[in-house]
């Protein structure tokens, strides 16, 4: 079960770790670009739900036991699983693979002596997969097998997901007051020039920013107005600022994700980043 994935992982580790400084440098064909942009948008959707989790923890006083970053990942995964569509499941699988690529490329999947706010990227990847198979073992068993999760662990993931599902439903019922009038959400795409223009256009065209903003306004009435700003930041990042009640998405992150996805497809000669997980890929 694990052999094919381990082989892919070893090759990726050897190759992707050497391409970080040159991401985005090579030209892409039309199909490769489209697939890479779709993958990056899917990963970005997870990132945005993660930042929304920070927003809700801050503005609605959602309780957190443990590290907030882990809680935000679990909330994002739960949100996408409960969307219950093939597109949301595909996006979540892409997010899991995206964290794996990030961990390999930047060495952020290696546990060292530091105890940072974030769990190592590769562990974040496996946690997503665990919650997926825990929520529906029939739908996501192949995915868990591709990641070489042992059958015993796959079965125990059911309890991981059940705990998070129960917790999320309890928190929403007790902390979201539908009688509160929403302060609204404002979405702004800041202009950008140069190489980032392509990534910025792809991010806006994907619609993920507007989608998540609309969901926040519709589902979580907040007294304060929330700003969603997409812009150049000087680094590949996305974050929530509690001082300004603002979710910021950096175009550099989209650009980097597109490049890493394209590298992965070139490495494996595929039409989509990641292993073949049985999803019905669109527009191929």
Buried (B, 14 or more C-beta within 10 A) or exposed (E): EEEEBEEBBEEBBEBBEEBBEEBBEEEBEEEBBBBBBBBBBBBBBBBBBBBBBBBBBBBBEBEBEEBBBBBBBBBBBBBBBEBEEEBBBBBBBBBBBBBBBBBBBBBBBEEEEEEEEBBBBBBBBBBBBBBBBBBBBEBBBBBBBBBBBEEEBBEEBBEBBEEBBEBBEEBBEEBBEEEEEBBBBEBEBEEBEEEBEBBBBBBBEBEBBBEBBBBBBEBBBBEEEBBBBBBBBEEBEBBBBEEEBBBBBBBBBBBBBBBBBBBBBBBBEBEBBBBEBEBEEEEE
